[in-house]
């Protein structure tokens, strides 16, 4: 017998109905934009005690965090909208 897991079309349909790929694109685009804004301001502003490399690392964390948060919020809004239609 084959040990491959069965295909799960229900999961793909669920993800498609909630528009998760679109929400992720929007969320991470916004996260990158916000991170670039703050990193640019931190690097070009008054000199602090940290190097620009540290700010780039913090910008990455900020971009991922905001991207995940916005993706979550947009997906919850899509789920709410979809549940109101049913």
DOROGU-465352 format. One record per residue: residue in three letters; x, y, z of N, C-alpha, C, O in turn; residue number from 0. Coordinates in nm, 3 decimals, always signed. Example, Ala and Ser with C-alpha at 12.3 -4.5 7.8 and 13.67 -1.06 7.14 Angstrom:
<sites>
[site 'ALA',[+1.319,-0.569,+0.780],[+1.230,-0.450,+0.780],[+1.320,-0.330,+0.780],[+1.424,-0.332,+0.846],0]
[site 'SER',[+1.285,-0.225,+0.708],[+1.367,-0.106,+0.714],[+1.290,+0.003,+0.787],[+1.341,+0.114,+0.804],1]
</sites>
This chain:
<sites>
[site 'UNK',[+0.083,-0.118,+0.000],[+0.000,+0.000,+0.000],[+0.087,+0.124,+0.000],[+0.196,+0.126,+0.057],0]
[site 'UNK',[+0.038,+0.224,-0.063],[+0.110,+0.351,-0.071],[+0.088,+0.431,+0.057],[-0.023,+0.435,+0.111],1]
[site 'UNK',[+0.192,+0.493,+0.106],[+0.184,+0.572,+0.228],[+0.166,+0.721,+0.201],[+0.183,+0.802,+0.292],2]
[site 'UNK',[+0.132,+0.758,+0.078],[+0.112,+0.897,+0.045],[-0.020,+0.946,+0.103],[-0.120,+0.874,+0.100],3]
[site 'UNK',[-0.021,+1.068,+0.157],[-0.146,+1.119,+0.212],[-0.246,+1.148,+0.098],[-0.205,+1.183,-0.013],4]
[site 'UNK',[-0.373,+1.134,+0.125],[-0.471,+1.162,+0.020],[-0.476,+1.311,-0.012],[-0.444,+1.395,+0.072],5]
[site 'UNK',[-0.516,+1.342,-0.133],[-0.530,+1.482,-0.171],[-0.644,+1.543,-0.091],[-0.739,+1.474,-0.055],6]
[site 'UNK',[-0.634,+1.671,-0.065],[-0.732,+1.736,+0.019],[-0.794,+1.854,-0.056],[-0.757,+1.969,-0.031],7]
[site 'UNK',[-0.887,+1.827,-0.146],[-0.946,+1.939,-0.221],[-1.029,+2.030,-0.132],[-1.048,+2.147,-0.165],8]
[site 'UNK',[-1.079,+1.980,-0.020],[-1.156,+2.064,+0.070],[-1.073,+2.177,+0.130],[-1.121,+2.289,+0.144],9]
[site 'UNK',[-0.950,+2.146,+0.164],[-0.861,+2.247,+0.220],[-0.828,+2.354,+0.116],[-0.827,+2.473,+0.148],10]
[site 'UNK',[-0.801,+2.312,-0.005],[-0.771,+2.409,-0.112],[-0.893,+2.498,-0.139],[-0.878,+2.618,-0.161],11]
[site 'UNK',[-1.011,+2.439,-0.137],[-1.132,+2.518,-0.158],[-1.154,+2.616,-0.044],[-1.197,+2.730,-0.066],12]
[site 'UNK',[-1.125,+2.573,+0.078],[-1.140,+2.659,+0.195],[-1.045,+2.778,+0.189],[-1.084,+2.892,+0.214],13]
[site 'UNK',[-0.920,+2.750,+0.154],[-0.820,+2.857,+0.142],[-0.858,+2.952,+0.029],[-0.842,+3.074,+0.041],14]
[site 'UNK',[-0.908,+2.896,-0.081],[-0.950,+2.980,-0.193],[-1.070,+3.067,-0.159],[-1.076,+3.183,-0.200],15]
[site 'UNK',[-1.164,+3.011,-0.084],[-1.283,+3.088,-0.047],[-1.249,+3.202,+0.047],[-1.310,+3.309,+0.041],16]
[site 'UNK',[-1.152,+3.181,+0.134],[-1.111,+3.287,+0.226],[-1.013,+3.385,+0.163],[-0.978,+3.486,+0.225],17]
[site 'UNK',[-0.970,+3.357,+0.042],[-0.878,+3.445,-0.033],[-0.747,+3.467,+0.042],[-0.696,+3.578,+0.048],18]
[site 'UNK',[-0.694,+3.359,+0.099],[-0.571,+3.367,+0.177],[-0.451,+3.412,+0.092],[-0.375,+3.497,+0.140],19]
[site 'UNK',[-0.431,+3.361,-0.031],[-0.315,+3.409,-0.108],[-0.320,+3.560,-0.135],[-0.218,+3.628,-0.127],20]
[site 'UNK',[-0.437,+3.612,-0.168],[-0.451,+3.756,-0.192],[-0.426,+3.833,-0.063],[-0.358,+3.936,-0.064],21]
[site 'UNK',[-0.480,+3.784,+0.049],[-0.461,+3.850,+0.177],[-0.314,+3.852,+0.217],[-0.265,+3.950,+0.273],22]
[site 'UNK',[-0.243,+3.744,+0.188],[-0.101,+3.737,+0.221],[-0.021,+3.837,+0.137],[+0.070,+3.903,+0.187],23]
[site 'UNK',[-0.055,+3.849,+0.009],[+0.015,+3.945,-0.077],[-0.006,+4.088,-0.026],[+0.089,+4.166,-0.017],24]
[site 'UNK',[-0.129,+4.120,+0.007],[-0.160,+4.255,+0.057],[-0.092,+4.277,+0.192],[-0.034,+4.383,+0.215],25]
[site 'UNK',[-0.101,+4.178,+0.281],[-0.043,+4.193,+0.414],[+0.107,+4.212,+0.412],[+0.160,+4.299,+0.481],26]
[site 'UNK',[+0.176,+4.131,+0.333],[+0.322,+4.143,+0.330],[+0.369,+4.264,+0.251],[+0.476,+4.318,+0.279],27]
[site 'UNK',[+0.292,+4.307,+0.152],[+0.326,+4.431,+0.082],[+0.317,+4.549,+0.179],[+0.404,+4.636,+0.180],28]
[site 'UNK',[+0.212,+4.551,+0.259],[+0.198,+4.657,+0.358],[+0.307,+4.648,+0.465],[+0.362,+4.750,+0.507],29]
[site 'UNK',[+0.338,+4.527,+0.508],[+0.444,+4.509,+0.607],[+0.579,+4.557,+0.557],[+0.654,+4.621,+0.631],30]
[site 'UNK',[+0.611,+4.526,+0.433],[+0.738,+4.570,+0.375],[+0.741,+4.721,+0.362],[+0.844,+4.784,+0.389],31]
[site 'UNK',[+0.629,+4.780,+0.320],[+0.623,+4.926,+0.305],[+0.643,+4.996,+0.440],[+0.718,+5.093,+0.449],32]
[site 'UNK',[+0.577,+4.948,+0.543],[+0.591,+5.009,+0.675],[+0.733,+4.991,+0.728],[+0.791,+5.084,+0.784],33]
[site 'UNK',[+0.789,+4.873,+0.710],[+0.926,+4.848,+0.757],[+1.027,+4.936,+0.683],[+1.118,+4.991,+0.745],34]
[site 'UNK',[+1.011,+4.949,+0.552],[+1.102,+5.036,+0.476],[+1.093,+5.180,+0.525],[+1.195,+5.248,+0.536],35]
[site 'UNK',[+0.973,+5.226,+0.555],[+0.954,+5.362,+0.605],[+1.030,+5.383,+0.735],[+1.103,+5.481,+0.751],36]
[site 'UNK',[+1.012,+5.290,+0.830],[+1.076,+5.306,+0.960],[+1.227,+5.284,+0.954],[+1.302,+5.353,+1.022],37]
[site 'UNK',[+1.271,+5.188,+0.874],[+1.416,+5.165,+0.863],[+1.483,+5.283,+0.796],[+1.591,+5.325,+0.838],38]
[site 'UNK',[+1.421,+5.337,+0.693],[+1.478,+5.456,+0.627],[+1.488,+5.572,+0.725],[+1.589,+5.642,+0.730],39]
[site 'UNK',[+1.382,+5.592,+0.802],[+1.384,+5.699,+0.902],[+1.489,+5.677,+1.009],[+1.552,+5.772,+1.055],40]
[site 'UNK',[+1.507,+5.553,+1.050],[+1.604,+5.524,+1.156],[+1.748,+5.537,+1.105],[+1.835,+5.584,+1.178],41]
[site 'UNK',[+1.772,+5.496,+0.981],[+1.908,+5.498,+0.928],[+1.948,+5.640,+0.888],[+2.063,+5.679,+0.909],42]
[site 'UNK',[+1.857,+5.716,+0.831],[+1.892,+5.850,+0.784],[+1.870,+5.957,+0.890],[+1.912,+6.071,+0.870],43]
[site 'UNK',[+1.807,+5.923,+1.000],[+1.782,+6.020,+1.106],[+1.905,+6.043,+1.190],[+2.017,+6.009,+1.150],44]
[site 'UNK',[+1.884,+6.100,+1.306],[+1.998,+6.123,+1.397],[+2.064,+5.990,+1.434],[+1.996,+5.889,+1.453],45]
[site 'UNK',[+2.194,+5.992,+1.443],[+2.268,+5.869,+1.469],[+2.242,+5.819,+1.610],[+2.259,+5.892,+1.708],46]
[site 'UNK',[+2.200,+5.694,+1.618],[+2.176,+5.631,+1.748],[+2.295,+5.547,+1.787],[+2.405,+5.562,+1.734],47]
[site 'UNK',[+2.271,+5.458,+1.880],[+2.381,+5.375,+1.929],[+2.393,+5.244,+1.853],[+2.485,+5.167,+1.880],48]
[site 'UNK',[+2.303,+5.217,+1.759],[+2.305,+5.091,+1.685],[+2.349,+5.115,+1.541],[+2.335,+5.225,+1.488],49]
[site 'UNK',[+2.404,+5.010,+1.480],[+2.449,+5.021,+1.342],[+2.329,+5.006,+1.248],[+2.225,+4.953,+1.288],50]
[site 'UNK',[+2.343,+5.050,+1.123],[+2.235,+5.033,+1.026],[+2.199,+4.887,+1.001],[+2.085,+4.857,+0.965],51]
[site 'UNK',[+2.295,+4.796,+1.020],[+2.267,+4.653,+1.002],[+2.164,+4.606,+1.104],[+2.078,+4.524,+1.073],52]
[site 'UNK',[+2.174,+4.655,+1.226],[+2.077,+4.618,+1.329],[+1.938,+4.667,+1.291],[+1.839,+4.598,+1.315],53]
[site 'UNK',[+1.930,+4.785,+1.233],[+1.801,+4.838,+1.191],[+1.741,+4.757,+1.077],[+1.619,+4.741,+1.069],54]
[site 'UNK',[+1.825,+4.705,+0.989],[+1.775,+4.619,+0.881],[+1.718,+4.490,+0.939],[+1.613,+4.443,+0.894],55]
[site 'UNK',[+1.783,+4.433,+1.038],[+1.731,+4.314,+1.104],[+1.598,+4.341,+1.173],[+1.504,+4.262,+1.164],56]
[site 'UNK',[+1.592,+4.454,+1.242],[+1.466,+4.492,+1.307],[+1.357,+4.521,+1.203],[+1.239,+4.493,+1.227],57]
[site 'UNK',[+1.397,+4.577,+1.090],[+1.300,+4.602,+0.984],[+1.243,+4.472,+0.928],[+1.125,+4.466,+0.895],58]
[site 'UNK',[+1.326,+4.370,+0.917],[+1.277,+4.240,+0.870],[+1.174,+4.183,+0.967],[+1.069,+4.134,+0.925],59]
[site 'UNK',[+1.205,+4.190,+1.095],[+1.111,+4.140,+1.196],[+0.981,+4.220,+1.191],[+0.872,+4.163,+1.202],60]
[site 'UNK',[+0.991,+4.351,+1.175],[+0.873,+4.436,+1.166],[+0.791,+4.402,+1.042],[+0.668,+4.394,+1.051],61]
[site 'UNK',[+0.855,+4.381,+0.928],[+0.784,+4.348,+0.805],[+0.710,+4.216,+0.817],[+0.595,+4.205,+0.775],62]
[site 'UNK',[+0.776,+4.115,+0.874],[+0.712,+3.984,+0.889],[+0.597,+3.993,+0.989],[+0.489,+3.938,+0.965],63]
[site 'UNK',[+0.618,+4.061,+1.099],[+0.514,+4.074,+1.200],[+0.391,+4.146,+1.149],[+0.279,+4.099,+1.169],64]
[site 'UNK',[+0.411,+4.258,+1.083],[+0.298,+4.332,+1.028],[+0.233,+4.252,+0.916],[+0.111,+4.250,+0.904],65]
[site 'UNK',[+0.314,+4.186,+0.834],[+0.259,+4.105,+0.726],[+0.168,+3.995,+0.778],[+0.059,+3.974,+0.724],66]
[site 'UNK',[+0.211,+3.925,+0.882],[+0.130,+3.819,+0.940],[+0.003,+3.874,+1.005],[-0.105,+3.817,+0.991],67]
[site 'UNK',[+0.016,+3.985,+1.076],[-0.099,+4.044,+1.143],[-0.205,+4.092,+1.043],[-0.324,+4.066,+1.061],68]
[site 'UNK',[-0.162,+4.161,+0.938],[-0.256,+4.209,+0.838],[-0.319,+4.092,+0.762],[-0.438,+4.095,+0.732],69]
[site 'UNK',[-0.240,+3.990,+0.732],[-0.295,+3.871,+0.667],[-0.402,+3.806,+0.754],[-0.508,+3.768,+0.705],70]
[site 'UNK',[-0.375,+3.795,+0.882],[-0.472,+3.737,+0.974],[-0.600,+3.820,+0.978],[-0.710,+3.765,+0.970],71]
[site 'UNK',[-0.586,+3.951,+0.991],[-0.704,+4.037,+0.999],[-0.787,+4.033,+0.870],[-0.909,+4.029,+0.876],72]
[site 'UNK',[-0.721,+4.033,+0.754],[-0.794,+4.026,+0.628],[-0.863,+3.891,+0.611],[-0.973,+3.885,+0.556],73]
[site 'UNK',[-0.799,+3.785,+0.656],[-0.859,+3.652,+0.645],[-0.978,+3.639,+0.739],[-1.079,+3.579,+0.703],74]
[site 'UNK',[-0.968,+3.694,+0.859],[-1.082,+3.693,+0.951],[-1.197,+3.774,+0.892],[-1.313,+3.733,+0.903],75]
[site 'UNK',[-1.167,+3.887,+0.831],[-1.273,+3.967,+0.767],[-1.336,+3.890,+0.651],[-1.458,+3.897,+0.632],76]
[site 'UNK',[-1.256,+3.818,+0.574],[-1.311,+3.737,+0.465],[-1.400,+3.626,+0.520],[-1.505,+3.597,+0.464],77]
[site 'UNK',[-1.358,+3.563,+0.629],[-1.438,+3.457,+0.690],[-1.569,+3.513,+0.743],[-1.674,+3.450,+0.730],78]
[site 'UNK',[-1.564,+3.630,+0.804],[-1.686,+3.693,+0.855],[-1.782,+3.726,+0.740],[-1.902,+3.699,+0.749],79]
[site 'UNK',[-1.727,+3.784,+0.634],[-1.810,+3.817,+0.517],[-1.872,+3.691,+0.456],[-1.988,+3.691,+0.417],80]
[site 'UNK',[-1.793,+3.587,+0.448],[-1.842,+3.461,+0.391],[-1.949,+3.399,+0.480],[-2.045,+3.341,+0.430],81]
[site 'UNK',[-1.933,+3.410,+0.611],[-2.033,+3.352,+0.701],[-2.164,+3.431,+0.697],[-2.271,+3.373,+0.720],82]
[site 'UNK',[-2.158,+3.559,+0.669],[-2.279,+3.641,+0.659],[-2.357,+3.608,+0.532],[-2.479,+3.626,+0.527],83]
[site 'UNK',[-2.288,+3.559,+0.429],[-2.355,+3.522,+0.304],[-2.430,+3.391,+0.317],[-2.526,+3.368,+0.243],84]
[site 'UNK',[-2.388,+3.304,+0.409],[-2.451,+3.172,+0.422],[-2.582,+3.177,+0.495],[-2.646,+3.074,+0.514],85]
</sites>
